[in-house]
């Protein structure tokens, strides 16, 4: 689980417990910015396949994930040199790359992969808010409003402190309007610039400037899936 420095540590522990109780799965949390964290990856891989530890039978590893989660940064940290292109945007890596780490370890890098279809709009908003899909695929204001509503209860103190807005927060566009007024995002005619306010909120979240935030926990994910399943069942009955 990369970017642990940006995530809520308590929620990260819940996810680690969830995944490590899944058969044939080992989960660890890392920040690609931490060389100490990166050093945990290869020993864990070796423990999963102890029989592959020589030049005749090298340990073969593959790194895979959705776009812009830090795969290339992790690879550069593992190899201790810049061999993979990095960037704070989706789809920087364009093709597979085979990297020989040493005589007994081979790593394959892959481009970011996405589901052919996002089955529900909530997941789409989560991905957009986290800068995992390209900016042409979502509306910044809608995504910022979704993000605000997703975090305003659990992380209200972070929002209040960052933007110096008193509780209770105003709803939806009024919250963005307050950010715009406090930052001086005013367009011709004295109207607030909702786009600049929205991108400010999104970027502050993505860069960890709001604080350590997680959008989902295993419990909230399970609840969402049950709700979606119930809705689908009702639709099929109609």
TAZIGI-V447392 format. One line per field, one symbol per residue. phi: phi as a letter, one per 40 degrees, with the letter a starting at -180 (. if undefined). burial: # if it has 24 or more other ideal C-beta (glycine too) atoms within 12 Angstrom, else .. A space follows every 10 residues. Layout:
phi->???
burial->???
//
This chain:
phi->.cgccccccc cccccccccc ccdfbbbbba bccbcccccc ccdcccccbc cbaaccbccb bbbaiccgbg cccccccccg acbbcbacac gccbacacbc cacbabbbcb cdbbcdacca cccccdcccc gcbccccacc ccccccddcc bcccbccccc ccbfbccccc cfdcccccdd cccgcbcdgg cccccccccc cccccccgcc hcbbcbbdcc cccccccccc cccccccc
burial->####.###.. ##.###.... ......#### ##....##.# ##..#..... .......##. #.#.###### #########. ...#.....# ###.....#. #...###### ##........ .##.###### ###....#.# ########## ##..##.##. .##.#...#. ....###### ..#....... .######### ######...# ######...# ...#...... ........
//
